[in-house]
Amino acid sequence: MTALMDITSPATGGRPRKGVGGRWGWLLLPAVALLAVLFLVPLGLMAWRSITEPTPGAGNYSWFFTSDVALATLIRTLAVGAVVTLVTLVFSYPYAYLMTVVGARARIWLTLLVLLPFWTSLMVRTFAWVVLLQDNGVVNQLLGTVGLGPLQLIRTTTGVVIGMSQVLMPFMVLPLYAVMSGIDRRLLDAAQGMGARPATAFLRVFVPLSLPGVGAGALTVFITSLGFYITPALLGSPDQALISQQIFTQVNGLLAWGRGGAMGVVLLAVTLVLLGLVGIVLRFTRTRGGAR
């Protein structure tokens, strides 16, 4: 995460930031205390239950790694998160780029459109997608008018991806815009002045400079998507459940706190491994960039 923050901020110019310390370090204490109480303590309790219930030992983890259903659910969750990340990137990149080239008033409206989902309940947005994607909904009616429908969108993974992508799109747009707005557009003019076509200048100059924003947005969207529950539960099918739904079933339906805790710990471990891999890649990229 340090490597990601170092190269994401345009103000640092790719140089590592200095740590927060001295007389201002105490400002972190309320956030650290809140994180410890609301995250670390429950996490520790779930991890403890995963090795103590119903009997002490690693039985819950043995069950997870020998269960075809549990492994398939984990793989499906990672696959859906990857697809959602790709979809949000495809739609967010041109949107964020547009925010950097329009005037101030248009930029305000585009920013409001990005922030608008934060002002609406997740439950309301998800139920809106249920209405839109149902078999006789608006989307299928529009597809039918052009000869492409009706399609099975509700109770499918496709519907889950659509709903999750809409919810998570702001988390991709904002990091992209933060990085893109700090790129000196005179670099594009210089590239074109040296004979590069506009498309070539964009791909060879602008896109590489915006990759830190792509990495930050992709990491945020992917990790957030791994824990989604409401959207997959309402738009998806029980046969294609994600790991959050399986954890809810184990804990709330079967009262198997140990198995639910084990699934949560495995998901956390996978997330940390992915974070570590991204950090290694970003540090390697920064090192190569500095060497040049």
C-alpha positions as CSV (number, residue, x, y, z in Angstrom):
1,M,0.0,0.0,0.0
2,T,2.9,2.4,0.7
3,A,4.2,1.8,-2.8
4,L,0.8,2.4,-4.3
5,M,0.4,5.7,-2.4
6,D,3.9,6.8,-3.3
7,I,3.4,6.5,-7.0
8,T,-0.3,7.5,-7.1
9,S,0.2,11.0,-5.7
10,P,1.3,13.5,-8.4
11,A,2.7,15.7,-5.8
12,T,5.4,13.3,-4.8
13,G,6.7,12.9,-8.3
14,G,7.2,9.2,-7.7
15,R,9.3,9.8,-4.6
16,P,8.4,8.0,-1.4
17,R,6.5,10.1,1.1
18,K,7.9,10.9,4.5
19,G,6.1,9.2,7.4
20,V,3.7,11.0,9.7
21,G,5.3,11.6,13.0
22,G,6.4,14.2,15.5
23,R,3.8,16.4,17.1
24,W,1.1,15.4,14.5
25,G,1.3,11.7,15.1
26,W,-1.3,11.8,17.8
27,L,-3.9,12.7,15.2
28,L,-3.9,9.1,14.1
29,L,-4.9,7.7,17.5
30,P,-8.7,8.1,17.1
31,A,-8.6,6.4,13.7
32,V,-6.4,3.6,15.0
33,A,-8.6,3.1,18.1
34,L,-11.7,2.9,16.0
35,L,-10.1,0.5,13.6
36,A,-8.9,-1.7,16.5
37,V,-12.4,-1.8,18.1
38,L,-14.5,-2.2,15.0
39,F,-12.2,-4.3,12.8
40,L,-9.3,-6.0,14.6
41,V,-11.3,-7.3,17.6
42,P,-14.1,-8.9,15.6
43,L,-11.6,-10.3,13.2
44,G,-9.6,-11.8,16.0
45,L,-12.7,-13.3,17.5
46,M,-13.7,-14.9,14.1
47,A,-10.2,-16.2,13.6
48,W,-10.3,-17.7,17.1
49,R,-13.7,-19.4,16.5
50,S,-12.4,-20.8,13.2
51,I,-9.9,-23.0,15.2
52,T,-12.0,-23.6,18.3
53,E,-15.6,-24.4,17.1
54,P,-17.0,-26.9,17.2
55,T,-13.8,-28.6,18.3
56,P,-10.3,-27.2,18.7
57,G,-8.0,-27.8,15.6
58,A,-7.8,-27.1,11.9
59,G,-10.9,-29.0,11.0
60,N,-12.8,-26.0,9.6
61,Y,-9.9,-25.2,7.3
62,S,-9.6,-28.9,6.3
63,W,-13.3,-28.8,5.4
64,F,-12.8,-25.7,3.3
65,F,-9.9,-26.9,1.2
66,T,-11.5,-30.3,0.7
67,S,-15.0,-29.0,-0.2
68,D,-15.6,-28.6,-3.9
69,V,-18.4,-26.2,-3.2
70,A,-16.3,-23.9,-1.0
71,L,-13.4,-23.8,-3.4
72,A,-15.7,-23.2,-6.4
73,T,-17.3,-20.3,-4.4
74,L,-13.9,-18.8,-3.7
75,I,-12.8,-19.0,-7.3
76,R,-16.2,-17.6,-8.5
77,T,-15.8,-14.7,-6.1
78,L,-12.4,-13.9,-7.4
79,A,-13.5,-14.2,-11.0
80,V,-16.5,-11.9,-10.5
81,G,-14.3,-9.4,-8.8
82,A,-11.8,-9.4,-11.7
83,V,-14.6,-9.0,-14.2
84,V,-16.2,-6.2,-12.3
85,T,-12.8,-4.5,-12.0
86,L,-12.3,-4.7,-15.8
87,V,-15.8,-3.5,-16.6
88,T,-15.5,-0.4,-14.2
89,L,-12.0,0.3,-15.7
90,V,-13.4,0.2,-19.3
91,F,-16.2,2.7,-18.5
92,S,-14.3,4.8,-15.9
93,Y,-11.1,5.6,-17.9
94,P,-12.8,7.6,-20.7
95,Y,-15.1,9.3,-18.1
96,A,-12.2,10.3,-15.9
97,Y,-10.3,11.5,-19.0
98,L,-13.3,13.6,-20.1
99,M,-13.3,15.2,-16.6
100,T,-9.8,16.5,-17.3
101,V,-10.5,18.1,-20.6
102,V,-13.9,19.8,-20.1
103,G,-14.5,23.2,-18.6
104,A,-14.9,23.9,-14.9
105,R,-18.7,23.9,-15.0
106,A,-19.0,20.7,-17.0
107,R,-16.4,19.1,-14.6
108,I,-18.6,20.0,-11.6
109,W,-21.6,18.2,-13.2
110,L,-19.5,15.2,-14.1
111,T,-18.2,15.1,-10.5
112,L,-21.8,15.3,-9.2
113,L,-22.8,12.4,-11.4
114,V,-19.9,10.3,-9.9
115,L,-20.8,11.2,-6.3
116,L,-24.6,10.8,-6.8
117,P,-24.5,7.0,-6.0
118,F,-23.1,7.8,-2.5
119,W,-26.2,9.8,-1.7
120,T,-28.5,6.8,-2.4
121,S,-28.9,3.7,-0.3
122,L,-27.2,0.6,-1.6
123,M,-30.5,-1.3,-1.0
124,V,-32.5,1.2,-3.1
125,R,-30.0,1.1,-6.0
126,T,-30.0,-2.7,-6.0
127,F,-33.8,-3.0,-6.0
128,A,-33.8,-0.5,-8.9
129,W,-31.6,-2.9,-10.8
130,V,-34.0,-5.7,-9.9
131,V,-36.8,-3.7,-11.6
132,L,-34.6,-2.9,-14.6
133,L,-33.1,-6.3,-15.2
134,Q,-36.1,-8.5,-14.6
135,D,-37.5,-10.7,-17.4
136,N,-40.1,-8.1,-18.4
137,G,-38.1,-5.1,-17.3
138,V,-37.0,-2.0,-19.1
139,V,-33.7,-3.4,-20.2
140,N,-35.2,-6.4,-21.8
141,Q,-37.9,-4.3,-23.5
142,L,-35.2,-2.1,-25.0
143,L,-33.3,-5.2,-26.2
144,G,-36.4,-6.6,-27.7
145,T,-37.0,-3.6,-29.8
146,V,-33.7,-4.0,-31.5
147,G,-34.0,-7.8,-31.8
148,L,-31.5,-8.7,-29.1
149,G,-33.8,-9.8,-26.3
150,P,-35.3,-10.9,-24.1
151,L,-32.2,-12.1,-22.2
152,Q,-31.9,-13.8,-18.8
153,L,-30.3,-10.9,-16.8
154,I,-31.8,-11.3,-13.3
155,R,-30.7,-14.3,-11.2
156,T,-27.5,-14.6,-13.2
157,T,-23.8,-13.7,-12.8
158,T,-24.2,-11.1,-15.6
159,G,-26.8,-9.2,-13.5
160,V,-24.5,-9.3,-10.5
161,V,-21.6,-7.9,-12.5
162,I,-23.9,-5.1,-13.9
163,G,-25.1,-4.1,-10.4
164,M,-21.7,-4.3,-8.7
165,S,-20.0,-2.3,-11.5
166,Q,-22.5,0.5,-11.2
167,V,-22.0,0.6,-7.4
168,L,-18.2,0.5,-7.6
169,M,-17.6,2.8,-10.6
170,P,-17.0,5.9,-8.4
171,F,-14.1,4.0,-6.7
172,M,-12.5,3.7,-10.1
173,V,-13.3,7.2,-11.5
174,L,-12.0,9.2,-8.5
175,P,-8.4,7.7,-8.3
176,L,-8.1,7.9,-12.1
177,Y,-9.2,11.5,-12.2
178,A,-6.8,12.4,-9.2
179,V,-3.9,11.1,-11.2
180,M,-4.9,12.3,-14.7
181,S,-5.5,15.8,-13.4
182,G,-1.9,16.0,-12.3
183,I,-0.4,15.0,-15.7
184,D,1.1,17.9,-17.6
185,R,-0.7,18.0,-20.9
186,R,2.2,19.8,-22.5
187,L,3.9,16.4,-22.7
188,L,1.3,15.4,-25.3
189,D,1.9,18.6,-27.2
190,A,5.7,17.9,-27.1
191,A,5.2,14.3,-28.4
192,Q,3.0,15.5,-31.2
193,G,5.6,18.3,-32.0
194,M,8.2,15.6,-32.4
195,G,6.1,13.8,-35.0
196,A,3.9,11.5,-33.0
197,R,0.2,11.1,-34.0
198,P,-2.3,12.2,-31.4
199,A,-3.3,8.5,-30.7
200,T,0.3,7.5,-30.4
201,A,1.1,10.3,-28.1
202,F,-1.9,9.4,-25.9
203,L,-1.0,5.7,-25.8
204,R,2.8,6.2,-25.3
205,V,2.7,9.2,-23.0
206,F,-0.6,9.7,-21.2
207,V,-1.6,6.1,-20.6
208,P,1.7,5.1,-18.9
209,L,1.5,8.2,-16.7
210,S,-2.1,7.3,-15.7
211,L,-1.2,3.7,-14.7
212,P,-0.8,4.6,-11.0
213,G,-4.5,5.7,-11.0
214,V,-5.4,2.5,-12.8
215,G,-3.7,0.4,-10.1
216,A,-5.2,2.3,-7.2
217,G,-8.7,2.2,-8.7
218,A,-8.4,-1.5,-9.7
219,L,-7.1,-2.5,-6.3
220,T,-9.9,-0.6,-4.5
221,V,-12.7,-2.0,-6.7
222,F,-11.4,-5.6,-6.6
223,I,-10.9,-5.8,-2.9
224,T,-14.3,-4.1,-2.2
225,S,-16.1,-6.5,-4.6
226,L,-14.9,-9.5,-2.7
227,G,-17.1,-8.7,0.3
228,F,-20.3,-7.7,-1.5
229,Y,-23.4,-9.4,-0.1
230,I,-26.6,-7.4,-0.9
231,T,-26.1,-7.0,-4.6
232,P,-25.3,-10.7,-5.3
233,A,-28.1,-11.9,-3.0
234,L,-30.7,-9.8,-4.8
235,L,-29.5,-10.0,-8.4
236,G,-27.8,-13.4,-8.4
237,S,-28.8,-17.0,-8.1
238,P,-28.3,-19.3,-5.1
239,D,-26.5,-21.7,-7.5
240,Q,-24.0,-19.0,-8.3
241,A,-23.5,-17.6,-4.8
242,L,-20.4,-15.7,-3.8
243,I,-18.3,-16.3,-0.7
244,S,-20.1,-13.6,1.3
245,Q,-23.4,-15.4,0.8
246,Q,-21.9,-18.7,1.9
247,I,-20.5,-17.1,5.0
248,F,-23.9,-15.8,5.8
249,T,-25.5,-19.2,5.3
250,Q,-22.9,-20.9,7.5
251,V,-23.2,-18.4,10.4
252,N,-26.9,-17.4,10.2
253,G,-28.5,-20.5,8.7
254,L,-26.4,-23.4,10.0
255,L,-24.9,-21.7,13.1
256,A,-21.5,-23.0,12.0
257,W,-19.5,-20.1,13.3
258,G,-16.3,-22.1,12.9
259,R,-16.8,-22.7,9.2
260,G,-17.9,-19.2,8.6
261,G,-14.9,-17.8,10.4
262,A,-12.6,-20.1,8.4
263,M,-14.1,-18.9,5.1
264,G,-13.6,-15.3,6.2
265,V,-10.0,-15.9,7.3
266,V,-9.2,-17.6,3.9
267,L,-10.8,-14.6,2.0
268,L,-8.7,-12.2,4.1
269,A,-5.5,-14.2,3.5
270,V,-6.2,-14.2,-0.3
271,T,-6.8,-10.5,-0.2
272,L,-3.5,-9.9,1.6
273,V,-1.6,-12.1,-0.8
274,L,-3.0,-10.1,-3.7
275,L,-2.1,-6.8,-2.0
276,G,1.5,-8.1,-1.5
277,L,1.7,-9.1,-5.2
278,V,0.5,-5.7,-6.3
279,G,2.9,-4.0,-4.0
280,I,5.8,-6.0,-5.4
281,V,4.8,-5.1,-9.0
282,L,4.4,-1.4,-8.2
283,R,7.8,-1.3,-6.5
284,F,9.4,-3.1,-9.4
285,T,7.7,-0.7,-11.9
286,R,8.9,2.3,-9.8
287,T,12.4,0.9,-9.6
288,R,12.6,0.4,-13.4
289,G,11.2,3.9,-14.0
290,G,13.8,5.4,-11.6
291,A,16.6,3.5,-13.4
292,R,15.6,5.0,-16.7
